[in-house]
């Protein structure tokens, strides 16, 4: 038991590092956008197309690769390979000379990040104890991103860019990727998806892929993903530009505000999934998803001179990032046959990226060029208001909550 427990902690640490560093590389571009766009003579619409191009291939290839991984079962080697290739593409970003070259580099980069999240989810589903599943997924999908990408990312990349230039900053990004890929191969054990059948709700459903699209929770996740993934990526992409160009912040001050999102990611990334384990997935998604509108509204309405309040709004409203760990992890994987866990996550992730990020980012870029970067913040508010309404359609899957319900109904059945 102790060995098993020790491995679970190691596994969570490795997959958290893997996802945290690839997201660090992904959003290094958006954190440095106020430097890159003037240098490459790009406008907001062109920038949004670059963001959308990454999301397009990220979604499509992520789905295809993870379906293949579900069938073949070779998750560890595939994960390490994609981390290395993704990191190399991040390095190549430093060679961009204009809009077209940057677009093509990020297009290829999305190919290699797409499978990483669903593959990580497979390790967590198969190798986590049921009572820790939501917490572990929250640590990987949100807390690691909050610490590595959102908290440390803006401060590190902006400091490096100011000292070395933004191009040299991207040249350095391959180093952590190679280290993480080595840890994946050295420390992780290939997950056995059949071992978790008994611990998940709806595990008796047919295993065929077509069945996952008949599940109400999967369909609801697909719709909800458009709103919350669109909110997340548009906020992360356009907030630096909004803070510098509209609020008049310096690059350094802007990095502090963006890092407050990272603090929120760390705190809410563990808190929200853990609360969903105890109180249920559905009510937690509804409550904290709606509260995520505080971040864009705070950036819009808090005066630039009141930095502490703006930092608080950035932190508190980023609770929506913790919701991502719930709806895109435990909910789908607990709702269908676990053999196709990574495929279900990839489907939801892909749909959210295609409709939420690709379309949302392009709309945000056009609105930003027409009405200013503040319009992108308003788009985020609207997305999460719609998402909150959609979330009422989820049915409960949390094992602890379902067990309590079953225990309460037991005396009634025995007495009949």
C-alpha positions as CSV (number, residue, x, y, z in Angstrom):
1,X,0.0,0.0,0.0
2,X,2.8,2.4,0.9
3,X,4.6,1.8,-2.4
4,X,1.4,2.3,-4.3
5,X,0.7,5.5,-2.4
6,X,4.2,6.7,-3.1
7,X,3.9,6.0,-6.8
8,X,0.6,7.9,-7.0
9,X,2.2,11.0,-5.7
10,X,5.2,10.6,-8.1
11,X,2.8,10.1,-11.0
12,X,0.8,13.2,-10.1
13,X,4.0,15.3,-9.9
14,X,5.3,14.1,-13.2
15,X,2.1,14.7,-15.2
16,X,1.6,18.0,-13.5
17,X,5.1,19.1,-14.5
18,X,4.4,17.9,-18.0
19,X,1.2,19.8,-18.5
20,X,2.5,22.9,-16.6
21,X,5.5,23.3,-18.8
22,X,3.7,22.8,-22.1
23,X,1.2,25.4,-21.0
24,X,4.1,27.6,-20.0
25,X,5.4,27.4,-23.6
26,X,2.0,27.9,-25.1
27,X,1.2,31.1,-23.2
28,X,4.7,32.6,-23.4
29,X,3.5,34.0,-26.7
30,X,0.5,35.7,-25.2
31,X,2.5,37.1,-22.2
32,X,5.0,38.6,-24.7
33,X,2.4,39.7,-27.2
34,X,2.8,43.5,-26.3
35,X,6.5,43.1,-27.4
36,X,6.0,40.7,-30.3
37,X,3.1,42.4,-32.1
38,X,4.9,45.7,-32.7
39,X,8.1,44.0,-33.6
40,X,6.4,41.8,-36.2
41,X,4.0,44.6,-37.2
42,X,0.9,42.5,-36.4
43,X,-2.6,43.7,-35.4
44,X,-5.1,42.1,-33.0
45,X,-6.9,40.2,-35.7
46,X,-3.6,38.6,-37.0
47,X,-2.7,37.8,-33.4
48,X,-6.0,36.1,-32.9
49,X,-5.5,34.0,-36.1
50,X,-2.1,32.8,-34.7
51,X,-3.8,31.8,-31.4
52,X,-6.6,30.2,-33.4
53,X,-4.2,28.2,-35.6
54,X,-2.6,26.6,-32.6
55,X,-6.0,25.7,-31.2
56,X,-7.1,24.3,-34.5
57,X,-4.4,21.7,-34.8
58,X,-4.3,21.2,-31.0
59,X,-8.0,20.1,-31.2
60,X,-7.9,17.9,-34.3
61,X,-4.6,16.0,-33.7
62,X,-5.3,15.7,-30.0
63,X,-8.5,13.7,-30.8
64,X,-6.9,11.5,-33.4
65,X,-3.8,10.7,-31.4
66,X,-5.6,9.9,-28.3
67,X,-8.1,7.6,-30.0
68,X,-5.1,5.7,-31.4
69,X,-3.6,5.7,-27.9
70,X,-6.8,4.3,-26.4
71,X,-6.7,1.4,-28.9
72,X,-3.0,0.7,-28.8
73,X,-2.4,1.4,-25.1
74,X,1.1,2.9,-25.6
75,X,0.5,6.1,-23.6
76,X,3.9,6.6,-21.9
77,X,6.1,6.7,-25.0
78,X,3.6,8.7,-27.0
79,X,3.4,11.3,-24.2
80,X,7.2,11.7,-23.9
81,X,7.5,12.0,-27.7
82,X,4.9,14.7,-28.0
83,X,6.5,16.7,-25.1
84,X,9.9,16.7,-27.0
85,X,8.4,17.7,-30.3
86,X,6.2,20.4,-28.8
87,X,9.2,21.9,-27.0
88,X,11.2,22.0,-30.2
89,X,8.3,24.0,-31.9
90,X,8.3,26.4,-29.0
91,X,12.0,27.1,-29.6
92,X,11.2,27.7,-33.3
93,X,8.8,30.5,-32.3
94,X,12.0,32.6,-31.7
95,X,12.8,32.4,-35.5
96,X,9.5,34.0,-36.6
97,X,10.0,37.0,-38.9
98,X,6.3,38.0,-39.5
99,X,2.7,37.0,-39.3
100,X,2.8,34.1,-41.8
101,X,5.9,32.4,-40.3
102,X,4.6,32.8,-36.7
103,X,1.2,31.4,-37.9
104,X,2.8,28.3,-39.5
105,X,5.1,27.6,-36.4
106,X,2.2,27.8,-34.0
107,X,0.1,25.6,-36.4
108,X,2.6,22.8,-36.1
109,X,3.1,23.4,-32.4
110,X,-0.6,22.7,-31.8
111,X,-0.2,19.3,-33.5
112,X,2.2,18.2,-30.7
113,X,0.4,19.7,-27.7
114,X,-3.1,18.3,-28.5
115,X,-2.6,14.8,-27.1
116,X,-0.8,15.7,-23.9
117,X,-3.7,16.6,-21.7
118,X,-5.9,13.6,-22.5
119,X,-2.9,11.3,-22.1
120,X,-2.2,12.8,-18.7
121,X,-5.8,12.3,-17.8
122,X,-5.5,8.6,-18.6
123,X,-2.6,8.2,-16.0
124,X,-4.7,10.0,-13.4
125,X,-7.9,8.1,-14.0
126,X,-6.1,4.7,-13.9
127,X,-3.6,5.3,-11.1
128,X,-5.5,7.6,-8.7
129,X,-7.5,6.4,-5.7
130,X,-11.2,7.3,-6.3
131,X,-11.3,9.7,-3.4
132,X,-8.4,11.6,-4.8
133,X,-9.3,11.6,-8.5
134,X,-10.8,15.0,-8.6
135,X,-8.0,16.5,-6.5
136,X,-5.3,14.9,-8.6
137,X,-6.8,16.1,-11.8
138,X,-7.1,19.5,-10.3
139,X,-3.4,19.6,-9.4
140,X,-2.5,18.5,-12.9
141,X,-4.8,20.6,-15.0
142,X,-5.1,23.8,-13.0
143,X,-2.7,24.0,-10.1
144,X,0.4,23.1,-12.1
145,X,-0.7,25.5,-14.9
146,X,-1.3,28.1,-12.2
147,X,2.1,27.7,-10.7
148,X,4.3,27.1,-13.7
149,X,2.5,28.8,-16.6
150,X,0.4,31.5,-15.0
151,X,2.2,32.5,-11.8
152,X,5.9,32.0,-12.7
153,X,5.4,32.2,-16.5
154,X,4.6,35.9,-16.9
155,X,7.3,37.0,-14.5
156,X,10.0,34.7,-15.9
157,X,9.3,35.3,-19.6
158,X,8.9,39.0,-19.3
159,X,12.1,39.3,-17.2
160,X,14.0,37.2,-19.7
161,X,12.6,39.1,-22.7
162,X,13.6,42.4,-21.2
163,X,17.1,41.1,-20.5
164,X,17.7,38.9,-23.5
165,X,15.0,39.8,-26.0
166,X,11.8,37.8,-26.7
167,X,13.5,35.6,-29.4
168,X,16.2,34.3,-27.1
169,X,13.5,33.7,-24.4
170,X,11.8,31.2,-26.8
171,X,15.2,29.5,-27.5
172,X,15.4,28.6,-23.9
173,X,12.0,26.9,-23.6
174,X,13.2,23.5,-25.0
175,X,15.3,22.8,-21.9
176,X,12.4,22.1,-19.4
177,X,10.6,20.1,-22.1
178,X,13.5,17.7,-22.5
179,X,13.8,17.3,-18.7
180,X,10.1,16.5,-18.3
181,X,10.1,14.0,-21.2
182,X,13.0,12.2,-19.4
183,X,11.0,12.0,-16.2
184,X,8.0,10.6,-18.0
185,X,10.0,7.7,-19.4
186,X,11.9,7.1,-16.2
187,X,9.2,7.3,-13.6
188,X,5.8,6.6,-15.1
189,X,4.2,3.2,-15.4
190,X,1.9,2.4,-18.3
191,X,-1.7,2.7,-17.1
192,X,-4.0,-0.2,-17.1
193,X,-7.4,1.3,-17.9
194,X,-9.3,-2.0,-17.3
195,X,-8.3,-1.7,-13.6
196,X,-10.6,1.2,-13.0
197,X,-13.9,-0.1,-14.4
198,X,-15.3,-0.9,-11.0
199,X,-14.6,2.6,-9.6
200,X,-16.5,4.7,-12.1
201,X,-20.2,5.5,-12.6
202,X,-21.9,4.2,-15.7
203,X,-19.1,1.7,-16.2
204,X,-21.5,-0.8,-17.6
205,X,-22.2,1.3,-20.7
206,X,-21.1,0.0,-24.1
207,X,-17.5,0.6,-24.8
208,X,-17.9,1.6,-28.4
209,X,-16.8,5.1,-29.2
210,X,-20.2,6.1,-30.6
211,X,-21.8,5.5,-27.2
212,X,-19.9,8.4,-25.6
213,X,-21.8,10.8,-27.8
214,X,-25.1,9.4,-26.6
215,X,-24.2,10.3,-23.0
216,X,-25.9,13.4,-21.6
217,X,-22.9,14.5,-19.6
218,X,-20.6,14.2,-22.6
219,X,-22.9,16.3,-24.7
220,X,-23.2,18.9,-21.9
221,X,-19.4,18.9,-21.6
222,X,-19.1,19.6,-25.3
223,X,-21.3,22.6,-25.1
224,X,-19.8,23.9,-21.8
225,X,-16.3,23.5,-23.2
226,X,-17.0,26.1,-25.8
227,X,-17.8,28.7,-23.1
228,X,-15.1,27.9,-20.5
229,X,-12.2,27.1,-22.8
230,X,-13.1,30.2,-24.9
231,X,-13.1,32.2,-21.7
232,X,-9.8,30.8,-20.5
233,X,-7.9,31.3,-23.7
234,X,-9.3,34.7,-24.7
235,X,-8.6,36.0,-21.2
236,X,-5.0,34.6,-21.2
237,X,-4.4,35.9,-24.7
238,X,-5.8,39.4,-24.6
239,X,-5.5,40.4,-20.9
240,X,-1.8,41.3,-21.4
241,X,-2.6,43.5,-24.4
242,X,-5.5,45.0,-22.5
243,X,-3.5,45.8,-19.4
244,X,-0.6,47.4,-21.4
245,X,-2.5,49.2,-24.2
246,X,-5.7,50.2,-22.3
247,X,-4.8,50.3,-18.6
248,X,-1.4,51.7,-19.4
249,X,0.5,49.3,-17.2
250,X,4.2,48.6,-17.7
251,X,5.3,45.2,-18.8
252,X,6.4,44.4,-15.3
253,X,3.2,45.5,-13.6
254,X,1.2,43.6,-16.2
255,X,3.2,40.5,-15.4
256,X,2.2,40.9,-11.7
257,X,-1.5,41.0,-12.6
258,X,-1.2,37.9,-14.9
259,X,0.7,36.1,-12.1
260,X,-2.3,36.8,-9.8
261,X,-4.2,34.5,-12.2
262,X,-1.5,31.9,-11.5
263,X,-2.0,32.2,-7.7
264,X,-5.7,31.7,-8.4
265,X,-5.0,28.7,-10.6
266,X,-2.9,27.1,-7.8
267,X,-5.5,27.7,-5.0
268,X,-8.7,27.0,-7.0
269,X,-7.1,24.2,-9.0
270,X,-7.0,22.2,-5.8
271,X,-10.0,23.7,-4.0
272,X,-12.6,23.4,-6.7
273,X,-12.0,19.7,-7.7
274,X,-11.7,18.8,-4.0
275,X,-15.0,20.5,-3.3
276,X,-16.6,18.7,-6.2
277,X,-15.4,15.3,-4.7
278,X,-17.3,16.2,-1.5
279,X,-20.3,18.2,-2.6
280,X,-20.8,17.0,-6.2
281,X,-19.6,18.0,-9.6
282,X,-22.7,19.8,-10.8
283,X,-23.2,22.4,-8.1
284,X,-19.5,23.2,-7.9
285,X,-19.3,23.7,-11.7
286,X,-22.4,26.0,-11.6
287,X,-21.2,28.2,-8.7
288,X,-17.6,28.6,-9.5
289,X,-18.2,28.8,-13.3
290,X,-20.4,31.8,-12.7
291,X,-18.0,33.5,-10.3
292,X,-15.3,33.4,-13.1
293,X,-16.9,36.6,-14.6
294,X,-15.2,38.5,-11.7
295,X,-11.8,38.4,-13.5
296,X,-12.8,40.2,-16.8
297,X,-15.1,42.6,-15.0
298,X,-12.4,43.4,-12.5
299,X,-9.9,44.2,-15.2
300,X,-12.5,46.4,-17.0
301,X,-13.8,48.4,-14.0
302,X,-11.1,48.5,-11.3
303,X,-9.0,51.7,-11.8
304,X,-5.4,51.2,-12.8
305,X,-4.3,53.0,-9.6
306,X,-6.0,50.4,-7.4
307,X,-3.6,47.5,-8.1
308,X,-4.4,45.5,-4.9
309,X,-8.1,45.3,-5.8
310,X,-7.3,44.4,-9.4
311,X,-5.0,41.6,-8.2
312,X,-7.7,40.3,-5.9
313,X,-10.3,40.2,-8.8
314,X,-7.7,38.5,-11.0
315,X,-7.1,35.9,-8.3
316,X,-10.7,35.3,-7.2
317,X,-12.3,35.2,-10.6
318,X,-9.8,32.7,-11.8
319,X,-11.7,30.0,-9.9
320,X,-13.2,29.2,-13.3
321,X,-9.8,27.6,-14.1
322,X,-10.5,25.1,-11.3
323,X,-13.8,24.2,-13.0
324,X,-11.9,23.1,-16.1
325,X,-10.3,20.4,-14.0
326,X,-13.7,19.1,-13.0
327,X,-15.7,19.2,-16.3
328,X,-12.8,18.1,-18.5
329,X,-11.6,15.3,-16.2
330,X,-13.8,13.6,-13.6
331,X,-17.1,14.3,-15.2
332,X,-16.5,12.7,-18.7
333,X,-14.3,9.9,-17.4
334,X,-16.8,8.9,-14.7
335,X,-19.7,9.0,-17.2
336,X,-18.4,6.5,-19.8
337,X,-16.5,3.3,-20.2
338,X,-13.0,4.1,-18.8
339,X,-11.3,2.3,-21.7
340,X,-12.2,5.4,-23.8
341,X,-11.3,7.9,-21.1
342,X,-8.7,9.8,-23.0
343,X,-10.8,9.8,-26.2
344,X,-13.7,11.4,-24.3
345,X,-11.5,14.0,-22.8
346,X,-9.9,14.7,-26.2
347,X,-13.3,15.0,-27.9
348,X,-14.4,17.6,-25.3
349,X,-11.1,19.4,-25.4
350,X,-11.1,19.4,-29.2
351,X,-14.6,20.7,-29.5
352,X,-13.9,23.4,-27.0
353,X,-10.7,24.4,-28.8
354,X,-12.4,24.4,-32.2
355,X,-15.5,26.4,-31.2
356,X,-14.3,28.2,-28.1
357,X,-10.7,29.1,-28.9
358,X,-10.6,29.2,-32.7
359,X,-13.9,31.0,-33.2
360,X,-13.7,32.9,-29.9
361,X,-10.2,34.1,-30.4
362,X,-10.9,35.3,-33.9
363,X,-14.0,37.1,-32.7
364,X,-12.0,38.6,-29.9
365,X,-9.3,39.9,-32.3
366,X,-11.8,41.5,-34.6
367,X,-13.7,43.1,-31.7
368,X,-10.4,44.3,-30.2
369,X,-9.3,46.0,-33.5
370,X,-12.8,47.6,-33.9
371,X,-13.6,48.6,-30.3
372,X,-10.4,48.1,-28.3
373,X,-9.1,45.2,-26.2
374,X,-11.8,45.8,-23.6
375,X,-14.3,44.1,-26.0
376,X,-12.4,40.8,-25.6
377,X,-13.0,41.1,-21.8
378,X,-16.7,41.5,-22.4
379,X,-16.7,38.5,-24.6
380,X,-15.4,36.5,-21.7
381,X,-18.2,37.7,-19.5
382,X,-20.8,36.6,-22.0
383,X,-19.2,33.2,-22.5
384,X,-19.4,32.3,-18.9
385,X,-22.9,33.6,-18.4
386,X,-24.1,31.2,-21.1
387,X,-21.9,28.5,-19.7
388,X,-23.6,28.7,-16.3
389,X,-27.0,28.1,-17.9
390,X,-25.6,25.0,-19.8
391,X,-24.1,23.6,-16.6
392,X,-27.5,23.0,-15.1
393,X,-27.8,20.0,-17.5
394,X,-25.1,17.9,-15.9
395,X,-26.0,14.8,-13.9
396,X,-23.9,13.8,-10.8
397,X,-21.0,11.4,-11.1
398,X,-18.8,12.0,-8.0
399,X,-18.2,8.6,-6.4
400,X,-18.4,9.9,-2.8
401,X,-21.7,11.7,-3.5
402,X,-23.2,8.8,-5.3
403,X,-22.1,6.5,-2.4
404,X,-23.8,8.7,0.1
405,X,-27.0,8.8,-2.0
406,X,-26.9,5.0,-2.2
407,X,-26.4,4.7,1.5
408,X,-29.4,6.9,2.3
409,X,-31.6,5.0,-0.1
410,X,-30.6,1.6,1.3
411,X,-32.8,1.5,4.5
412,X,-35.8,2.5,2.4
413,X,-35.3,-0.4,0.0
414,X,-34.6,-2.9,2.7
415,X,-37.8,-2.0,4.5
416,X,-40.0,-2.5,1.4
